[in-house]
């Protein structure tokens, strides 16, 4: 979160995990209190990369 400058990243991951675990669509993460969301305490590695595409006439 610090490296990406996204302080709310841990919360966003909780919402993502909830939506993935409850993909049946009956319950949206937007209506669920954060206290009952799944918690991810693992490490996330960030690998920066770049891609360039060149076109010739």
BELSUL-V388814 format. One record per backbone hydrogen bond with DSSP energy under -0.5 kcal/mol. NH is the residue of the N-H (numbers start at 1). CO is the residue of the C=O. Records with the same first field share a line. If there is no record, write none. Layout:
NH=CO ; CO
This chain:
5=1 ; 2
6=1
9=6
12=8
13=9
14=10
15=11
16=12
17=13
18=14
19=15
20=16
21=17
22=18
23=20
25=22
31=28
32=29
36=33
37=34
41=39
48=46
